[in-house]
Amino acid sequence: MDVKRNCLVCGKDMLVRPDKIALGEGKYCSQQCHGKVKMSEDNPNWRGEDATLLAIHRWVERRLHKPTICPICSNPGWMDLHNVDSKYSRNLEDWIWLCRRCHMTIDGRINRRVNGRYAKKETNASIIEA
């Protein structure tokens, strides 16, 4: 006999088999609700600002609209996320989508290319006014 439970995210009523409850399952009504917990502060593995650079980039990518053209040069093409203040926080106002060329120019990587490789990084004094 199924047990009536409420989804931990949206509160929707659902019926769950007792064997699923014994396995620790049957907490969410859908994969969408499970995904909301999986990628949020409610997840016990959430690391907040201590997350890796890649994890923060992925977090921002899911939340910040990706334009089809670069806001600086108006060219379409591959867009990269650029962190304006170089603090890599979860503040969406500190991120902007740029085309690859503009991103590399602002980061100073275009000027540091020597024979297809990058020379030693210098201090980046470029700041984008959003």
CNS distance restraints for C-alpha pairs under 8 A (distance, minus, plus):
assign (resid   1 and name CA) (resid  17 and name CA) 6.86 0.50 0.50
assign (resid   1 and name CA) (resid  18 and name CA) 7.50 0.50 0.50
assign (resid   2 and name CA) (resid  15 and name CA) 5.59 0.50 0.50
assign (resid   2 and name CA) (resid  16 and name CA) 5.21 0.50 0.50
assign (resid   2 and name CA) (resid  17 and name CA) 4.59 0.50 0.50
assign (resid   2 and name CA) (resid  18 and name CA) 6.36 0.50 0.50
assign (resid   3 and name CA) (resid  15 and name CA) 5.41 0.50 0.50
assign (resid   3 and name CA) (resid  16 and name CA) 5.18 0.50 0.50
assign (resid   3 and name CA) (resid  17 and name CA) 6.15 0.50 0.50
assign (resid   3 and name CA) (resid  18 and name CA) 6.56 0.50 0.50
assign (resid   4 and name CA) (resid  13 and name CA) 6.85 0.50 0.50
assign (resid   4 and name CA) (resid  14 and name CA) 5.75 0.50 0.50
assign (resid   4 and name CA) (resid  15 and name CA) 4.62 0.50 0.50
assign (resid   4 and name CA) (resid  16 and name CA) 6.38 0.50 0.50
assign (resid   5 and name CA) (resid  13 and name CA) 5.86 0.50 0.50
assign (resid   5 and name CA) (resid  14 and name CA) 5.47 0.50 0.50
assign (resid   5 and name CA) (resid  15 and name CA) 6.17 0.50 0.50
assign (resid   5 and name CA) (resid  16 and name CA) 6.92 0.50 0.50
assign (resid   5 and name CA) (resid  27 and name CA) 7.75 0.50 0.50
assign (resid   6 and name CA) (resid  11 and name CA) 5.02 0.50 0.50
assign (resid   6 and name CA) (resid  12 and name CA) 5.36 0.50 0.50
assign (resid   6 and name CA) (resid  13 and name CA) 4.62 0.50 0.50
assign (resid   6 and name CA) (resid  14 and name CA) 6.02 0.50 0.50
assign (resid   6 and name CA) (resid  27 and name CA) 7.46 0.50 0.50
assign (resid   6 and name CA) (resid  28 and name CA) 7.75 0.50 0.50
assign (resid   6 and name CA) (resid  29 and name CA) 7.92 0.50 0.50
assign (resid   7 and name CA) (resid  11 and name CA) 4.55 0.50 0.50
assign (resid   7 and name CA) (resid  12 and name CA) 5.23 0.50 0.50
assign (resid   7 and name CA) (resid  13 and name CA) 6.53 0.50 0.50
assign (resid   7 and name CA) (resid  14 and name CA) 7.12 0.50 0.50
assign (resid   7 and name CA) (resid  27 and name CA) 5.65 0.50 0.50
assign (resid   7 and name CA) (resid  28 and name CA) 4.56 0.50 0.50
assign (resid   7 and name CA) (resid  29 and name CA) 5.36 0.50 0.50
assign (resid   7 and name CA) (resid  33 and name CA) 8.00 0.50 0.50
assign (resid   8 and name CA) (resid  27 and name CA) 5.99 0.50 0.50
assign (resid   8 and name CA) (resid  28 and name CA) 5.92 0.50 0.50
assign (resid   9 and name CA) (resid  28 and name CA) 6.85 0.50 0.50
assign (resid   9 and name CA) (resid  33 and name CA) 5.90 0.50 0.50
assign (resid   9 and name CA) (resid  34 and name CA) 7.74 0.50 0.50
assign (resid   9 and name CA) (resid  36 and name CA) 7.73 0.50 0.50
assign (resid   9 and name CA) (resid  37 and name CA) 7.46 0.50 0.50
assign (resid  10 and name CA) (resid  33 and name CA) 7.18 0.50 0.50
assign (resid  12 and name CA) (resid  29 and name CA) 6.92 0.50 0.50
assign (resid  13 and name CA) (resid  29 and name CA) 7.93 0.50 0.50
assign (resid  14 and name CA) (resid  29 and name CA) 6.52 0.50 0.50
assign (resid  16 and name CA) (resid  20 and name CA) 6.78 0.50 0.50
assign (resid  16 and name CA) (resid  21 and name CA) 7.08 0.50 0.50
assign (resid  16 and name CA) (resid  26 and name CA) 5.76 0.50 0.50
assign (resid  17 and name CA) (resid  21 and name CA) 6.68 0.50 0.50
assign (resid  17 and name CA) (resid  26 and name CA) 7.86 0.50 0.50
assign (resid  18 and name CA) (resid  22 and name CA) 6.25 0.50 0.50
assign (resid  19 and name CA) (resid  23 and name CA) 6.45 0.50 0.50
assign (resid  20 and name CA) (resid  24 and name CA) 6.47 0.50 0.50
assign (resid  20 and name CA) (resid  25 and name CA) 5.06 0.50 0.50
assign (resid  20 and name CA) (resid  26 and name CA) 5.99 0.50 0.50
assign (resid  21 and name CA) (resid  25 and name CA) 5.16 0.50 0.50
assign (resid  21 and name CA) (resid  26 and name CA) 5.77 0.50 0.50
assign (resid  28 and name CA) (resid  33 and name CA) 5.98 0.50 0.50
assign (resid  28 and name CA) (resid  34 and name CA) 5.71 0.50 0.50
assign (resid  29 and name CA) (resid  33 and name CA) 6.63 0.50 0.50
assign (resid  29 and name CA) (resid  34 and name CA) 7.83 0.50 0.50
assign (resid  30 and name CA) (resid  34 and name CA) 6.37 0.50 0.50
assign (resid  31 and name CA) (resid  35 and name CA) 5.95 0.50 0.50
assign (resid  32 and name CA) (resid  36 and name CA) 6.45 0.50 0.50
assign (resid  33 and name CA) (resid  37 and name CA) 6.80 0.50 0.50
assign (resid  34 and name CA) (resid  38 and name CA) 6.12 0.50 0.50
assign (resid  35 and name CA) (resid  39 and name CA) 6.16 0.50 0.50
assign (resid  36 and name CA) (resid  40 and name CA) 6.29 0.50 0.50
assign (resid  37 and name CA) (resid  41 and name CA) 7.56 0.50 0.50
assign (resid  37 and name CA) (resid  42 and name CA) 5.74 0.50 0.50
assign (resid  37 and name CA) (resid  43 and name CA) 5.85 0.50 0.50
assign (resid  38 and name CA) (resid  42 and name CA) 7.57 0.50 0.50
assign (resid  38 and name CA) (resid  43 and name CA) 5.59 0.50 0.50
assign (resid  39 and name CA) (resid  43 and name CA) 6.80 0.50 0.50
assign (resid  39 and name CA) (resid  46 and name CA) 7.84 0.50 0.50
assign (resid  40 and name CA) (resid  46 and name CA) 6.82 0.50 0.50
assign (resid  41 and name CA) (resid  46 and name CA) 5.53 0.50 0.50
assign (resid  41 and name CA) (resid  48 and name CA) 7.39 0.50 0.50
assign (resid  42 and name CA) (resid  46 and name CA) 7.29 0.50 0.50
assign (resid  46 and name CA) (resid  51 and name CA) 7.93 0.50 0.50
assign (resid  47 and name CA) (resid  51 and name CA) 5.10 0.50 0.50
assign (resid  49 and name CA) (resid  89 and name CA) 6.23 0.50 0.50
assign (resid  49 and name CA) (resid  90 and name CA) 7.07 0.50 0.50
assign (resid  51 and name CA) (resid  55 and name CA) 6.04 0.50 0.50
assign (resid  51 and name CA) (resid  56 and name CA) 6.40 0.50 0.50
assign (resid  52 and name CA) (resid  56 and name CA) 6.35 0.50 0.50
assign (resid  53 and name CA) (resid  57 and name CA) 6.18 0.50 0.50
assign (resid  53 and name CA) (resid  88 and name CA) 7.14 0.50 0.50
assign (resid  54 and name CA) (resid  58 and name CA) 6.20 0.50 0.50
assign (resid  55 and name CA) (resid  59 and name CA) 6.15 0.50 0.50
assign (resid  56 and name CA) (resid  60 and name CA) 6.19 0.50 0.50
assign (resid  56 and name CA) (resid  88 and name CA) 7.22 0.50 0.50
assign (resid  56 and name CA) (resid  89 and name CA) 7.39 0.50 0.50
assign (resid  56 and name CA) (resid  90 and name CA) 6.74 0.50 0.50
assign (resid  57 and name CA) (resid  61 and name CA) 6.07 0.50 0.50
assign (resid  57 and name CA) (resid  81 and name CA) 7.50 0.50 0.50
assign (resid  58 and name CA) (resid  62 and name CA) 6.37 0.50 0.50
assign (resid  59 and name CA) (resid  63 and name CA) 6.73 0.50 0.50
assign (resid  59 and name CA) (resid  90 and name CA) 7.76 0.50 0.50
assign (resid  60 and name CA) (resid  64 and name CA) 5.79 0.50 0.50
assign (resid  60 and name CA) (resid  90 and name CA) 6.96 0.50 0.50
assign (resid  60 and name CA) (resid  92 and name CA) 6.77 0.50 0.50
assign (resid  60 and name CA) (resid  95 and name CA) 7.89 0.50 0.50
assign (resid  61 and name CA) (resid  65 and name CA) 7.67 0.50 0.50
assign (resid  61 and name CA) (resid  66 and name CA) 7.79 0.50 0.50
assign (resid  61 and name CA) (resid  81 and name CA) 7.70 0.50 0.50
assign (resid  63 and name CA) (resid  92 and name CA) 7.95 0.50 0.50
assign (resid  64 and name CA) (resid  92 and name CA) 6.91 0.50 0.50
assign (resid  66 and name CA) (resid  79 and name CA) 7.64 0.50 0.50
assign (resid  66 and name CA) (resid  97 and name CA) 6.43 0.50 0.50
assign (resid  67 and name CA) (resid  79 and name CA) 7.91 0.50 0.50
assign (resid  67 and name CA) (resid  97 and name CA) 7.06 0.50 0.50
assign (resid  68 and name CA) (resid  76 and name CA) 5.86 0.50 0.50
assign (resid  68 and name CA) (resid  77 and name CA) 7.22 0.50 0.50
assign (resid  68 and name CA) (resid  79 and name CA) 7.91 0.50 0.50
assign (resid  69 and name CA) (resid  74 and name CA) 5.29 0.50 0.50
assign (resid  69 and name CA) (resid  75 and name CA) 5.27 0.50 0.50
assign (resid  69 and name CA) (resid  76 and name CA) 4.23 0.50 0.50
assign (resid  69 and name CA) (resid  77 and name CA) 6.78 0.50 0.50
assign (resid  69 and name CA) (resid  99 and name CA) 7.53 0.50 0.50
assign (resid  70 and name CA) (resid  74 and name CA) 4.66 0.50 0.50
assign (resid  70 and name CA) (resid  75 and name CA) 5.44 0.50 0.50
assign (resid  70 and name CA) (resid  76 and name CA) 6.27 0.50 0.50
assign (resid  70 and name CA) (resid  77 and name CA) 7.85 0.50 0.50
assign (resid  70 and name CA) (resid  79 and name CA) 7.31 0.50 0.50
assign (resid  70 and name CA) (resid  97 and name CA) 7.11 0.50 0.50
assign (resid  70 and name CA) (resid  98 and name CA) 5.15 0.50 0.50
assign (resid  70 and name CA) (resid  99 and name CA) 5.28 0.50 0.50
assign (resid  71 and name CA) (resid  97 and name CA) 7.71 0.50 0.50
assign (resid  71 and name CA) (resid  98 and name CA) 6.68 0.50 0.50
assign (resid  72 and name CA) (resid  98 and name CA) 7.31 0.50 0.50
assign (resid  72 and name CA) (resid 102 and name CA) 7.27 0.50 0.50
assign (resid  73 and name CA) (resid 102 and name CA) 7.51 0.50 0.50
assign (resid  75 and name CA) (resid  99 and name CA) 7.39 0.50 0.50
assign (resid  76 and name CA) (resid  99 and name CA) 7.46 0.50 0.50
assign (resid  77 and name CA) (resid  99 and name CA) 6.35 0.50 0.50
assign (resid  77 and name CA) (resid 100 and name CA) 7.98 0.50 0.50
assign (resid  78 and name CA) (resid  99 and name CA) 5.69 0.50 0.50
assign (resid  78 and name CA) (resid 100 and name CA) 6.19 0.50 0.50
assign (resid  79 and name CA) (resid  97 and name CA) 5.96 0.50 0.50
assign (resid  79 and name CA) (resid  98 and name CA) 5.27 0.50 0.50
assign (resid  79 and name CA) (resid  99 and name CA) 4.40 0.50 0.50
assign (resid  79 and name CA) (resid 100 and name CA) 5.95 0.50 0.50
assign (resid  80 and name CA) (resid  97 and name CA) 5.55 0.50 0.50
assign (resid  80 and name CA) (resid  98 and name CA) 5.35 0.50 0.50
assign (resid  80 and name CA) (resid  99 and name CA) 5.93 0.50 0.50
assign (resid  80 and name CA) (resid 100 and name CA) 5.89 0.50 0.50
assign (resid  80 and name CA) (resid 103 and name CA) 6.83 0.50 0.50
assign (resid  81 and name CA) (resid  95 and name CA) 6.61 0.50 0.50
assign (resid  81 and name CA) (resid  96 and name CA) 5.77 0.50 0.50
assign (resid  81 and name CA) (resid  97 and name CA) 4.65 0.50 0.50
assign (resid  81 and name CA) (resid  98 and name CA) 6.34 0.50 0.50
assign (resid  81 and name CA) (resid 103 and name CA) 7.94 0.50 0.50
assign (resid  82 and name CA) (resid  95 and name CA) 5.63 0.50 0.50
assign (resid  82 and name CA) (resid  96 and name CA) 5.29 0.50 0.50
assign (resid  82 and name CA) (resid  97 and name CA) 6.05 0.50 0.50
assign (resid  82 and name CA) (resid  98 and name CA) 6.66 0.50 0.50
assign (resid  82 and name CA) (resid 103 and name CA) 6.44 0.50 0.50
assign (resid  83 and name CA) (resid  87 and name CA) 7.42 0.50 0.50
assign (resid  83 and name CA) (resid  88 and name CA) 6.28 0.50 0.50
assign (resid  83 and name CA) (resid  94 and name CA) 5.79 0.50 0.50
assign (resid  83 and name CA) (resid  95 and name CA) 4.60 0.50 0.50
assign (resid  83 and name CA) (resid  96 and name CA) 6.59 0.50 0.50
assign (resid  84 and name CA) (resid  94 and name CA) 5.21 0.50 0.50
assign (resid  84 and name CA) (resid  95 and name CA) 5.75 0.50 0.50
assign (resid  84 and name CA) (resid  96 and name CA) 7.15 0.50 0.50
assign (resid  84 and name CA) (resid 127 and name CA) 6.48 0.50 0.50
assign (resid  84 and name CA) (resid 128 and name CA) 6.09 0.50 0.50
assign (resid  85 and name CA) (resid  94 and name CA) 6.22 0.50 0.50
assign (resid  85 and name CA) (resid 127 and name CA) 7.41 0.50 0.50
assign (resid  88 and name CA) (resid  94 and name CA) 7.99 0.50 0.50
assign (resid  89 and name CA) (resid  94 and name CA) 7.63 0.50 0.50
assign (resid  91 and name CA) (resid  95 and name CA) 7.51 0.50 0.50
assign (resid  96 and name CA) (resid 130 and name CA) 7.87 0.50 0.50
assign (resid  98 and name CA) (resid 102 and name CA) 6.08 0.50 0.50
assign (resid  98 and name CA) (resid 103 and name CA) 5.61 0.50 0.50
assign (resid  99 and name CA) (resid 103 and name CA) 6.08 0.50 0.50
assign (resid 100 and name CA) (resid 104 and name CA) 6.09 0.50 0.50
assign (resid 101 and name CA) (resid 105 and name CA) 6.05 0.50 0.50
assign (resid 101 and name CA) (resid 110 and name CA) 7.78 0.50 0.50
assign (resid 102 and name CA) (resid 106 and name CA) 6.07 0.50 0.50
assign (resid 103 and name CA) (resid 107 and name CA) 6.12 0.50 0.50
assign (resid 104 and name CA) (resid 108 and name CA) 6.02 0.50 0.50
assign (resid 104 and name CA) (resid 109 and name CA) 4.95 0.50 0.50
assign (resid 104 and name CA) (resid 110 and name CA) 5.49 0.50 0.50
assign (resid 105 and name CA) (resid 109 and name CA) 5.99 0.50 0.50
assign (resid 105 and name CA) (resid 110 and name CA) 5.17 0.50 0.50
assign (resid 105 and name CA) (resid 111 and name CA) 7.19 0.50 0.50
assign (resid 106 and name CA) (resid 124 and name CA) 7.99 0.50 0.50
assign (resid 106 and name CA) (resid 126 and name CA) 5.99 0.50 0.50
assign (resid 106 and name CA) (resid 127 and name CA) 7.82 0.50 0.50
assign (resid 107 and name CA) (resid 124 and name CA) 6.35 0.50 0.50
assign (resid 107 and name CA) (resid 126 and name CA) 7.29 0.50 0.50
assign (resid 108 and name CA) (resid 112 and name CA) 6.55 0.50 0.50
assign (resid 108 and name CA) (resid 122 and name CA) 7.87 0.50 0.50
assign (resid 108 and name CA) (resid 124 and name CA) 6.61 0.50 0.50
assign (resid 109 and name CA) (resid 113 and name CA) 6.40 0.50 0.50
assign (resid 109 and name CA) (resid 118 and name CA) 6.97 0.50 0.50
assign (resid 109 and name CA) (resid 121 and name CA) 7.92 0.50 0.50
assign (resid 112 and name CA) (resid 118 and name CA) 5.39 0.50 0.50
assign (resid 112 and name CA) (resid 119 and name CA) 5.15 0.50 0.50
assign (resid 112 and name CA) (resid 120 and name CA) 7.39 0.50 0.50
assign (resid 112 and name CA) (resid 121 and name CA) 7.40 0.50 0.50
assign (resid 113 and name CA) (resid 117 and name CA) 5.36 0.50 0.50
assign (resid 113 and name CA) (resid 118 and name CA) 4.52 0.50 0.50
assign (resid 113 and name CA) (resid 119 and name CA) 6.15 0.50 0.50
assign (resid 114 and name CA) (resid 118 and name CA) 5.93 0.50 0.50
assign (resid 114 and name CA) (resid 119 and name CA) 6.40 0.50 0.50
